[in-house]
Structure formats: C-alpha cells, structure tokens
Amino acid sequence: MKRITVITMVVLIVTNLKAQSNRQILDFEFEGVVLNGVLNLPKDQKPKGIVLIVHGSGKTNAVAQEWYSDIRETIVKTGYATYMWDKMGCGKSAGTFNYHQSVQNSASEAIAAINTLKEKQITESNTIGLYGVSRAGWINPIVINQYKDIAFWISVSGVDDKENFGYLLKENLRIDRLPKDSINLIVDQWLKGIKIAHSGGSFETYMSVTKDLQNNAFWLRFVRENMGEMNEEAYSGFQVPLMKKTLDEETSLPVYIENLDEILSNLKSPVLALFGETDMNVDWKKTRLLYEKTLGQNTDLTIKSFPNCNHNIFECKTGGFYEFQDNKLPYKRCDGFLNTIEDWLIKR
C-alpha cells in the first residue's frame, strides 16, 4: 500500500503558452538520474527571474502534456520564466518512480534543478521563485530553509505538518451521504490501521481491524486507482516508510515535517497563499491559521481564498475527490485566481 497523502489531480488546460514564450527542453541530473524538464522564457524581454513549478503527489507527465499551462502562461506574462520537470520514471525522465519519496528528498531534487539553472547560466537564474500545490507545501519550505536565496513562494492549497488523508476520507464520505456514525467508524478504523502499521503490526492484524474501511466503496476506489490491490506486499510498501515517521501524540497522525512551525517562522521570503474554500482534500482553514501564526510574523504574507472552489482552484459544487471525473464538469478556474497571481508577481 502506498503512502496515503494528498493526491493533487492535475488538469490540463490548453492555452497559447507556446505563443507567449520561448520553450526549451532542459534536463538536469539528480542522484545519478537524468530528469527531463522544460524552460519557458518570455519573448522579446529579459526575464525578471525563474519560477520553479514544484509538483504535488503522484506520477507526472508534465513536460509532454504541458501541465499547468494556464498558470505558467500567467507567470510568463509578468516577465518571469518558468521551469518544470517530470519526476523519476515519469514522462521522459529516467529512473523509477517512487511514490514513497520523502518530502526532504523532493526538496533536494528541487535544489538540484536550481543548481543546474545556475551552472548553465540560464538568464536571471539568480532570482528564483517557487510555485507549488498541496504536497509542495511541505517541499518548498524546506527548499527555502536550505537554499537561502529564494525570492518568493506561491503556495496553493498548502498543508500543515501532519498526514491529512483522514480529513479527505471524512469529507468525501460525508459527500457520499454516509450516516455520521458510519463515517466516524470508518475514519476511526483508518486511524487504527495507521497505528498498527506504524507499530510494526502484521498485515493480517491491519486487515482485521479495518474491515468496514476495506469494504467502503470510496476507499476501495481510491486504493485501486492510486495504489493497486491491497495485499501483503502493498502493505509492506506502505508500512516501511511510515515506521520512519513520528506519530503526533495528540492526533496519532504521521508528521511529515517535525519542525514545520519553526521552518515557516524563520522564512523571510514573500509568500502568496491561495486556498479553495470547498477544498475536501486538505483542511485549508487549519493551514491558513498555521500560515498566519508563523509566516505572518516575519514575512510579507498575502492570503486569499476563493468561494466554491476545490483543491485545485477550479469552480465546483461539492469539492469531492471524484466530482469532476464522475460528473464531467467543465474545468473552469475560479474568478480572480490567475489575476491574483499576476498582480502579486508584478508587485514583486
């Protein structure tokens, strides 16, 4: 079973990005593996800097399919270049995809990308900004903490320090109209399963205490689509990295960055934090409070939330994980989302 965390569903929006920018394929090496990336430079002007697009969870095919094209176009319009790459084993990147890649290792990967931009003397690579959704809310603060010259950070649907699948599970069961007592039972079994796996418990024990969870339609669909069939090998794949994490004493949730409060409090780079108010993947209100408490002390912090918008800042009705897939809704960006990014970057 793979690591249970926020899954960011990337939606492809076809725009005229290529017409707005000069597109260059630019690879870099990380841990002996060549990763395939794409650099978009503004046409007819020297870029102000380069914004790295840091991915959320899951596999990517970003370079070939022009992921985040509307966002990258918006950034290029403000005079900044963008750089984005595919993870190991994805797209044309070499190596093997690792769903269990730690956020610390993902941060090292991003820093390797920055170092390549500088080594190749890419125009204005001395000014680096970061953009990232969901899981990137763990990665980018580490990058800024370790690489002191990051100019700014745009955080979309950011996370706090703990595992948040419990929130995703609870809210999506509610959307599926399960009775409250059934929701509480299933979420409680999920949490008990976490504790058993973390303590080194067997697959048989895990399955015996999560019977209602294993029979739930949403859970089964999520596991099969993202993790494959539940078996002992899959359980081990989930358990080994989990046992390396600390469980929060109060909530028993796995902690992804033990000192995230301290890291955020020490950041000096300006931050734009954007949230969808119908985000059923992460508890955006909890993250907003965290940002206000930490980033708001020493940082030029701008926070904006968008009503009736989901985890990926698209207009929605319920924010459910499978809402767009099942109901074939149009992928329409929330009013003001792209303009907010554009206006904020121009002021930089």
N, C-alpha and C positions, 0 to 999 in steps of 0.2 A: 504494500500500500504506500503510495507516495505521500510526501509531506502534505498535510492539509493546511492550506493557507488561502489567501485571497487570490482568486483567478480573475485576471483582467481580460475581458473579451475585447480583442482589437477588431474594430470595424473599419473596413476600407472605404474611404470616401475619395472618389476620383476628382481631382482638381487639376488646374493648369500649373502645377508646381514646376514642371519641366520648362514651361514657357517663362516662368518668373526667375529661374535660377540656372546657373551652370552646374550640371550634375557630373560628379567624378566618383568613380569607384576607388576606394582607398581601404586596403586591408591593413591589419596590424596583427602582431603576434602576442599571444598570452599563454604562458605556461607551455611553450613549445608548440602551440597550435595556432594556425593562421585563421583569423576571423575576418569575414567579408563585411565591409562597411561601405556606406555611401555618404559623400560630402556634397552638400548643396550650397553654392556660393551665390550671393546676389549679383545680378547682371549689372554691368556698367557702373559699379561703385566698389570701393574698398570696404570689406565688411568691418563692422564695429567689433566683432568677436565671433566666437563659435559656441552654439548651444548644443550640448550632448543630449540626445534623446535616450533616456535610460528606461528599459522595458520593465514591465511588471512580471507576473508569474507566467509560466508556460512556455511552450515552444514558439519560435518566431519564423516568419518568412518575410521579414520586413523590407529587405533590400529589393527583392524581385517584385513584391506586391505594393511597394510604395506606401507602407503603413504610415499613419499619422500625417498623411499628405496635406490635409487642410490646416493642421497645426503647424507643420513645417513651412507651408506657404505663408502663413501669418507671420511667423518668425522672420522669414526671409524678407518680407515686405518692410519690416522695421530696420533692415540693414544688417542683420546678423546672419551668419551662415549656420547650417545645422549639420550634425554628424550623427549617424545612426548605424548600427551593425546588427548582425544576426548572432545569436548565441551558438555555442559549440554544438555541432551536429545538426544545425538548422540552416535552411537555405543553402548557400554555397560555403558556409563556414565548415572547417574541418573539425575532427574530433567527435566526441559522443555527447549528446545532450544529457545533462544531469539535473533532473527535477529537484534533487536534494542539495543543489549548490547553495552554500551558505551565503547570507547577505554580505558577510565580510569578504568572501571571495569574489562576489559580484562587484563589490566596491573596488577591489584590487584590479579587476578586469576593466572597469571604467577608467581608473588611473592609468592603466597601460595604454588605453586609447588616447588619453590626453598626452601622455609622453610621446606617442607616435606622432601626433599632430605637431608637437613642438620640434621633435627630431627632424621631421620632414620640412620644417619651417613653413607650415601652412599659414597663409596670411591671417594676421591678427589672432594667432593661437595663444597669445599671451593673455587674452581676455576670454575666459571660459565660463559659460553658464550651464546650469543643469535643468533639464525638464524631465519629469517622471511621474507615472501614475501608480498608485497603490503600493505594491511591494517596493517600488523605488523610494517610497517614504522611509524605508529602512536603509536602503543603499546610499542615497545621496547625502544624508547627514554624516555618514562615515567617510565618504569621499571628501566632503568639506572639512571635516575634522583632521583628516590625514594630509590633504592637499590644500595648503593654506591660501592659495591664490584664486579660489573660485569666486567669480564676480557676483553671482546671484543664483537663486534656486526657485524654480516654479514647481510647486507641489500640487498635484491633482489627486483628490480622494486619498489623502495620506493616511497613515496608520499610526497607532500608538505602539508601545513596545511589545505587546502580547499577541499571541495567536488569536485570530478573530473569526475563525470558521464557526464557532459557536453562535455568534451573532448572525452570520449569514444563514446558518441552518434554522435558527429560531424564526427569523423574519420570513424566510421562504416557506416554512411550514405554516406560518400564520397566513401568508398569501394564498396557500393551498387550502385554507379554511379548515385545518385540523382543529379539533377541540383543544382548549387550553391545557387540560390535564394530559392529553396525548403529546402535545408539544413539549411540555415540561419533562415527561417521561423520556422521550427520545433524546432531547438535549442532555438530560442527566446521564443517560447511557453513553452518549458520545464522550462526555467528560470522564466518566468512569473508565471508558476504554483508553483514553489518553493516560490516565493514572496507571493502569495496568501495563500498558506498553512501556511507559517511562520507567517503571519499577523492574522491568525485565520479565514480565509475565508472559506466559505461553500464548500461542495463537488460539489454542483451544479455550483457555480462560477468557481471553478477549472476546471470542465469539459467544461464549456462554452468557456473558453479562450484557451483551449488546444485541439481543435477539430482536427487540422491537425496532431498533435502529437499522439492523440489517434487512428488515422486511419493509422499511419505509420506501415508497416509490421515489421521492425526491433524492434520498440518499443513494439508492441503487442506481439511479440515472447518473447522478454526479460521479459516483465511483467508476461506473463502467465507461463513461465518456472521457474521464480525466485520468483514471488510474488503472483501468482494466479490471479483470475479475478478482474478487477477494480470495486469496489463498495464503498459504503459509509463507511462500516466497515474497509475495507482495507485502505481507505484514512485516516481515523482517526488514524489507527495504524502507518501510516507514519507521520501524522501531529503532533501528541503529542510530540514525541522526537525531531522533527525538531524545534518546537517552543522554545525549551530549548537552542538551539544553536544561536550564533551570526551570522548575515549575514555580509560579508565583504562589506565595504562602496563602494569600487571601482567596484567590480565584482558582488556583491549581492549573492555570493556563500556562502553556510554554511561553517563555520570554525570549524574544529574538535578539534584542539588544539590552543587556542588563543595565547599562548606564545611559540609556537614551535621553532621559531628562537632563543629565549633565552635559551630554554632547550638544543637545539643542540649545541649552542655556549659554554655552560657550561660543555659539555661532555668531559671526558678525556680518555675514553676507546678507543683503536684502532678500526677503522671501515673499513670494506671492503664493498664497494658499487658496485653492479653489475647491469647492465641495458641491455635490449634488444633494439636495435636501430629501430626495427619495432614494438615497443610497442604501440598498439592502445587502451590500457586500461587507461594508465596514461601518462601524458606529462613528459617523462623521462628527457628531456633536462632541463625542469624547475626545476625538483627535483635535478638534477646534479648541477645546478647553486646554488641552496639553500645549498646543502652539501658543495660545495666549499667555499661559503661565510661564513658558520657557523662552520661546523666541521673542515674545513681546517685551522682554526685559532689556535686551541689548541690541536688537535687530530692527531694521526698517521693515516691519511686518505689515502686509496687506492681506486681509482675508475677505473673501466674497463667496456666498453660497447662492445656488440657483434653484428656485422652487420647481417642483415637478420634473426633476432631473435625476438620472440614475448615476451609478458608479462611474460611468464613462462620460458623463455630462451630455447625455442625449435626452431629449424630451421623452417622458414615459408616463405610464399610468400607475403601475404598481412598484416598479423598480425590481421586480422579480428576476432571478438569475436567468430564467428561460423565457422571459416575456417577449423579447424581440424575435427569438427563434421560433416560438410556438405561434405567435400572433401575426408574424410577418409585418411588423410595424416599420414605418419609414425611419431611417437613421437621420434624425434632424438634430443638429447641435442646438443647445439651449441658447436663447437670445442673450447676447452680451458676453458669452464665453470667449469667443475668439477676439472680440473687441477689447475685452478686459486685458487679455494677454498682450495685444498690440499696443494699447495705450500705456500699459505698465512698462513695456520694453522701451518704448520711445522716450519715456521719462528717465530711463537709466542713463 
